[in-house]
Amino acid sequence: VAGVVMESFTGRSANMHVAGVGRNWVNRNMLQTCFIYAFDHLGLQRLTGLVPASNTAALAFDLHLGFRHEYTLVDGAKDGDLHILCMRRADCRFLPQEE
C-alpha cells in the first residue's frame, strides 16, 4: 500500500509527499507513473521534497531516487532541522528516454 500527494502546485513546481506500508510497497512502475504524471502530464519543471533531518530513512530514500539536497532550514521541523530536496525534470531517471 502506497500513496503519493502533490501539493503547493504553482504550474512549474509542486511539493511531493510519498509514503508506504511494509517493505515492498515501491517498484519501478509506481515511480515511473508518479514522475511521468508530474513532469509530462502536469508539465512541472521541479518537484520539492521536505524531509525532517530526524527521518534518516526518508532522506536516504529520496536521495536514492535522485532528489538533491537544496537547503536546510535550521529548526524548520518540529523536532529539529528540515531538509529541502529538489528533483528537476532533466535529472529524473524514471522518465522514458527521448529519441
Backbone as a printed PyTorch tensor [residue, N CA C, xyz], in Angstrom:
tensor([[[  0.8500,  -1.1650,   0.0000],
         [  0.0000,   0.0000,   0.0000],
         [  0.8970,   1.2290,   0.0000]],

        [[  0.6110,   2.1570,  -0.9090],
         [  1.4290,   3.3610,  -1.0210],
         [  0.5590,   4.5320,  -1.4340]],

        [[  1.0520,   5.7100,  -1.1780],
         [  0.3410,   6.9080,  -1.5940],
         [  1.3060,   8.0130,  -1.9640]],

        [[  0.8900,   8.8350,  -2.9030],
         [  1.6730,   9.9910,  -3.3350],
         [  0.7320,  11.1870,  -3.3640]],

        [[  1.1710,  12.2770,  -2.7680],
         [  0.3920,  13.5120,  -2.7700],
         [  1.2890,  14.6310,  -3.2840]],

        [[  0.7400,  15.4200,  -4.2030],
         [  1.4320,  16.6220,  -4.6600],
         [  0.5920,  17.8180,  -4.2380]],

        [[  1.2460,  18.8050,  -3.6220],
         [  0.5410,  19.9940,  -3.1710],
         [  1.4180,  21.2140,  -3.4160]],

        [[  0.8720,  22.3790,  -3.1500],
         [  1.5530,  23.6490,  -3.4160],
         [  1.9200,  23.7660,  -4.8950]],

        [[  1.0010,  23.3350,  -5.7570],
         [  1.1890,  23.3630,  -7.2020],
         [  1.2370,  24.8110,  -7.6930]],

        [[  2.2870,  25.1570,  -8.4330],
         [  2.4350,  26.5200,  -8.9580],
         [  2.3330,  26.5790, -10.4750]],

        [[  2.2680,  25.4250, -11.1280],
         [  2.3070,  25.3760, -12.5770],
         [  3.6840,  24.9840, -13.0860]],

        [[  4.7090,  25.3020, -12.2950],
         [  6.0810,  24.9080, -12.6350],
         [  6.6660,  23.9360, -11.6170]],

        [[  6.1070,  23.9340, -10.4020],
         [  6.6340,  23.0660,  -9.3560],
         [  5.5150,  22.6370,  -8.4190]],

        [[  5.8310,  21.6260,  -7.6120],
         [  4.9060,  21.1470,  -6.5830],
         [  5.7280,  20.4370,  -5.5170]],

        [[  5.1790,  20.3750,  -4.3080],
         [  5.7750,  19.5660,  -3.2520],
         [  5.2420,  18.1560,  -3.3990]],

        [[  6.1230,  17.1650,  -3.2660],
         [  5.7320,  15.7650,  -3.4010],
         [  5.9360,  15.0600,  -2.0750]],

        [[  4.9080,  14.3150,  -1.6450],
         [  4.9630,  13.5160,  -0.4290],
         [  4.6710,  12.0750,  -0.8130]],

        [[  5.5130,  11.1500,  -0.3490],
         [  5.3650,   9.7320,  -0.6620],
         [  5.4010,   8.9470,   0.6470]],

        [[  4.5120,   7.9640,   0.7710],
         [  4.5150,   7.1010,   1.9540],
         [  4.0570,   5.7100,   1.5560]],

        [[  4.5270,   4.7200,   2.2980],
         [  4.1320,   3.3490,   2.0330],
         [  4.1500,   2.5180,   3.2960]],

        [[  3.4770,   1.3840,   3.2230],
         [  3.3830,   0.4690,   4.3510],
         [  4.0830,  -0.8360,   3.9830]],

        [[  4.8720,  -1.3450,   4.8960],
         [  5.5560,  -2.6100,   4.6510],
         [  6.8920,  -2.3970,   3.9610]],

        [[  7.4410,  -3.4840,   3.4610],
         [  8.7750,  -3.4270,   2.8820],
         [  8.7790,  -3.2930,   1.3710]],

        [[  7.8070,  -3.8430,   0.6840],
         [  7.8430,  -3.9050,  -0.7800],
         [  6.7580,  -3.0620,  -1.4270]],

        [[  6.5460,  -1.8700,  -0.9190],
         [  5.4630,  -1.0230,  -1.4190],
         [  5.8560,  -0.2310,  -2.6590]],

        [[  7.1180,  -0.1250,  -2.9380],
         [  7.5560,   0.6900,  -4.0720],
         [  8.1970,  -0.2000,  -5.1320]],

        [[  7.9160,   0.1260,  -6.4040],
         [  8.5750,  -0.5640,  -7.5080],
         [  8.7800,   0.4410,  -8.6470]],

        [[  9.5020,   0.0290,  -9.6420],
         [  9.8420,   0.9280, -10.7400],
         [  8.5970,   1.4510, -11.4640]],

        [[  7.5900,   0.6070, -11.6430],
         [  6.3660,   1.0270, -12.3170],
         [  5.6760,   2.1550, -11.5500]],

        [[  5.6070,   2.0270, -10.2380],
         [  4.9930,   3.0830,  -9.4280],
         [  5.7680,   4.3920,  -9.5660]],

        [[  7.0930,   4.3030,  -9.5040],
         [  7.9150,   5.5070,  -9.6090],
         [  7.7690,   6.1520, -10.9890]],

        [[  7.7870,   5.3440, -12.0360],
         [  7.6080,   5.8910, -13.3830],
         [  6.2630,   6.5850, -13.5070]],

        [[  5.2190,   5.9720, -12.9880],
         [  3.8870,   6.5670, -13.0490],
         [  3.8580,   7.9220, -12.3460]],

        [[  4.4360,   7.9990, -11.1660],
         [  4.4570,   9.2580, -10.3990],
         [  5.2030,  10.3580, -11.1460]],

        [[  6.3850,  10.0280, -11.6280],
         [  7.2090,  11.0500, -12.2630],
         [  6.7090,  11.4230, -13.6590]],

        [[  6.1750,  10.4700, -14.4080],
         [  5.5870,  10.8010, -15.7130],
         [  4.3840,  11.7220, -15.5090]],

        [[  3.5720,  11.4360, -14.5110],
         [  2.4250,  12.2990, -14.2150],
         [  2.8950,  13.7120, -13.8730]],

        [[  3.8840,  13.8140, -12.9960],
         [  4.3520,  15.1350, -12.5590],
         [  5.0150,  15.9160, -13.6860]],

        [[  5.9300,  15.2840, -14.3880],
         [  6.7420,  16.0220, -15.3630],
         [  6.1070,  16.0870, -16.7490]],

        [[  5.4650,  15.0120, -17.1970],
         [  4.8910,  15.0140, -18.5390],
         [  3.4370,  15.4890, -18.5560]],

        [[  2.6080,  14.9310, -17.6860],
         [  1.1920,  15.2970, -17.6950],
         [  0.9640,  16.7040, -17.1250]],

        [[  1.5470,  16.9960, -15.9670],
         [  1.3740,  18.3170, -15.3500],
         [  2.3320,  19.3660, -15.9070]],

        [[  3.4070,  18.9170, -16.5440],
         [  4.3760,  19.8460, -17.1240],
         [  5.2590,  20.5510, -16.1070]],

        [[  5.4700,  19.9200, -14.9500],
         [  6.2960,  20.5460, -13.9200],
         [  7.7630,  20.5550, -14.3250]],

        [[  8.4880,  21.5210, -13.8220],
         [  9.9230,  21.6060, -14.0550],
         [ 10.7150,  21.0870, -12.8560]],

        [[ 10.0610,  21.0630, -11.6640],
         [ 10.7370,  20.5690, -10.4700],
         [  9.7270,  20.0320,  -9.4840]],

        [[ 10.2100,  19.0900,  -8.6720],
         [  9.4700,  18.5890,  -7.5220],
         [ 10.2920,  18.9020,  -6.2870]],

        [[  9.6220,  19.2780,  -5.2180],
         [ 10.2950,  19.6020,  -3.9710],
         [  9.8750,  18.5900,  -2.9200]],

        [[ 10.8500,  18.1090,  -2.1620],
         [ 10.5880,  17.2200,  -1.0330],
         [ 11.0340,  17.8970,   0.2450]],

        [[ 10.2020,  17.8430,   1.2580],
         [ 10.5200,  18.3980,   2.5710],
         [ 10.6910,  17.2380,   3.5400]],

        [[ 11.9060,  17.0830,   4.0900],
         [ 12.2040,  15.9200,   4.9260],
         [ 12.8330,  16.3680,   6.2410]],

        [[ 12.2060,  16.0460,   7.3700],
         [ 12.8430,  16.3430,   8.6530],
         [ 14.1830,  15.6190,   8.7530]],

        [[ 15.1720,  16.2820,   9.2920],
         [ 16.5020,  15.6760,   9.4210],
         [ 16.4530,  14.4080,  10.2640]],

        [[ 15.5030,  14.3160,  11.1710],
         [ 15.3800,  13.1350,  12.0250],
         [ 14.8900,  11.9060,  11.2660]],

        [[ 14.3100,  12.0810,  10.0810],
         [ 13.7930,  10.9600,   9.2980],
         [ 14.8630,  10.5060,   8.3050]],

        [[ 15.8800,   9.8390,   8.8370],
         [ 17.0260,   9.4480,   8.0130],
         [ 16.6460,   8.4430,   6.9290]],

        [[ 15.6510,   7.5880,   7.2010],
         [ 15.2270,   6.6080,   6.1850],
         [ 14.5960,   7.3160,   4.9910]],

        [[ 13.7350,   8.2990,   5.2330],
         [ 13.1000,   9.0430,   4.1360],
         [ 14.1330,   9.8500,   3.3690]],

        [[ 15.0790,  10.4390,   4.0700],
         [ 16.1240,  11.2130,   3.4060],
         [ 16.9530,  10.3150,   2.4870]],

        [[ 17.3550,   9.1510,   2.9850],
         [ 18.1390,   8.2120,   2.1660],
         [ 17.3330,   7.7490,   0.9580]],

        [[ 16.0520,   7.4600,   1.1440],
         [ 15.1780,   7.0280,   0.0540],
         [ 15.0880,   8.1090,  -1.0260]],

        [[ 14.8210,   9.3460,  -0.6200],
         [ 14.6810,  10.4360,  -1.5910],
         [ 15.9800,  10.6910,  -2.3470]],

        [[ 17.0960,  10.6680,  -1.6470],
         [ 18.3830,  10.8760,  -2.3220],
         [ 18.6650,   9.7290,  -3.2950]],

        [[ 18.2910,   8.5060,  -2.9250],
         [ 18.4720,   7.3590,  -3.8170],
         [ 17.6250,   7.5020,  -5.0860]],

        [[ 16.4340,   8.0960,  -4.9500],
         [ 15.5800,   8.3170,  -6.1170],
         [ 16.1610,   9.3500,  -7.0770]],

        [[ 17.0170,  10.2130,  -6.5790],
         [ 17.6110,  11.2370,  -7.4310],
         [ 17.3290,  12.6650,  -6.9930]],

        [[ 16.6070,  12.8300,  -5.8750],
         [ 16.4400,  14.1780,  -5.3370],
         [ 17.8020,  14.6800,  -4.8680]],

        [[ 17.9900,  15.9680,  -4.9370],
         [ 19.2450,  16.5820,  -4.4880],
         [ 18.9650,  17.5430,  -3.3430]],

        [[ 19.8930,  17.5750,  -2.4110],
         [ 19.7490,  18.4870,  -1.2780],
         [ 19.9120,  19.9190,  -1.7860]],

        [[ 18.9470,  20.7560,  -1.4730],
         [ 18.9910,  22.1420,  -1.9330],
         [ 19.2560,  23.1120,  -0.7840]],

        [[ 18.6610,  22.8430,   0.3850],
         [ 18.8150,  23.7650,   1.5060],
         [ 18.3720,  23.0740,   2.7910]],

        [[ 18.8890,  23.5330,   3.9230],
         [ 18.4420,  23.0610,   5.2230],
         [ 17.8870,  24.2360,   6.0080]],

        [[ 16.6530,  24.0990,   6.4480],
         [ 16.0360,  25.0970,   7.3170],
         [ 16.3410,  24.7030,   8.7540]],

        [[ 17.2190,  25.4450,   9.4000],
         [ 17.5540,  25.1610,  10.7930],
         [ 16.3080,  25.3780,  11.6430]],

        [[ 15.9870,  24.3890,  12.4600],
         [ 14.7870,  24.4010,  13.3090],
         [ 13.4930,  24.4870,  12.4950]],

        [[ 13.5050,  23.9990,  11.2620],
         [ 12.3270,  24.0650,  10.4030],
         [ 11.3150,  22.9580,  10.6330]],

        [[ 11.7090,  21.9010,  11.3390],
         [ 10.7900,  20.7950,  11.6450],
         [ 10.4580,  20.8320,  13.1340]],

        [[  9.4250,  20.1120,  13.5150],
         [  9.0120,  20.1490,  14.9200],
         [ 10.0600,  19.5630,  15.8560]],

        [[ 10.9600,  18.7130,  15.3180],
         [ 11.9790,  18.1030,  16.1650],
         [ 13.4020,  18.4450,  15.7380]],

        [[ 13.5630,  19.4940,  14.9380],
         [ 14.9140,  19.8830,  14.5150],
         [ 14.8980,  20.5120,  13.1360]],

        [[ 15.9320,  20.2110,  12.3760],
         [ 16.0950,  20.8190,  11.0540],
         [ 15.1890,  20.1580,  10.0120]],

        [[ 14.9760,  20.8830,   8.9120],
         [ 14.1670,  20.4020,   7.7970],
         [ 14.9720,  20.5420,   6.5140]],

        [[ 15.1520,  19.4210,   5.8020],
         [ 15.8750,  19.4440,   4.5300],
         [ 14.9080,  19.7310,   3.3850]],

        [[ 15.3210,  20.5960,   2.4890],
         [ 14.5760,  20.8600,   1.2640],
         [ 15.3230,  20.1580,   0.1390]],

        [[ 14.6350,  19.2380,  -0.5170],
         [ 15.2100,  18.4630,  -1.6150],
         [ 14.5320,  18.8510,  -2.9130]],

        [[ 15.2390,  18.6830,  -4.0100],
         [ 14.7040,  19.0650,  -5.3160],
         [ 15.0390,  17.9990,  -6.3490]],

        [[ 14.0530,  17.7160,  -7.2100],
         [ 14.3180,  16.9220,  -8.4060],
         [ 13.8110,  17.7280,  -9.5890]],

        [[ 14.6960,  17.9870, -10.5190],
         [ 14.3200,  18.6810, -11.7410],
         [ 14.0250,  17.6440, -12.8190]],

        [[ 13.1930,  18.0320, -13.7450],
         [ 12.8030,  17.1240, -14.8230],
         [ 14.0200,  16.5320, -15.5190]],

        [[ 14.9970,  17.3560, -15.7950],
         [ 16.1960,  16.9070, -16.5230],
         [ 16.9930,  15.8630, -15.7420]],

        [[ 16.8140,  15.8080, -14.4280],
         [ 17.5760,  14.8700, -13.5960],
         [ 16.8160,  13.5920, -13.2670]],

        [[ 15.5810,  13.4510, -13.7340],
         [ 14.7440,  12.3120, -13.3720],
         [ 15.0520,  11.1140, -14.2660]],

        [[ 15.5500,  10.0570, -13.6790],
         [ 15.9140,   8.8570, -14.4520],
         [ 14.7240,   7.9190, -14.6830]],

        [[ 13.5480,   8.2690, -14.1660],
         [ 12.3710,   7.4130, -14.3050],
         [ 11.4970,   7.7980, -15.4920]],

        [[ 11.8720,   8.8240, -16.2200],
         [ 11.1220,   9.2260, -17.4110],
         [ 11.6060,   8.4370, -18.6170]],

        [[ 10.7190,   8.1420, -19.5570],
         [ 11.1600,   7.4530, -20.7780],
         [ 12.2100,   8.2880, -21.5010]],

        [[ 13.1790,   7.6060, -22.0410],
         [ 14.2440,   8.2910, -22.7860],
         [ 13.7090,   8.8120, -24.1060]],

        [[ 13.9710,  10.0720, -24.3770],
         [ 13.5510,  10.6580, -25.6510],
         [ 14.5030,  10.2420, -26.7440]],

        [[ 13.9570,   9.9510, -27.9060],
         [ 14.8040,   9.5070, -29.0330],
         [ 14.9270,  10.5850, -30.0710]]])
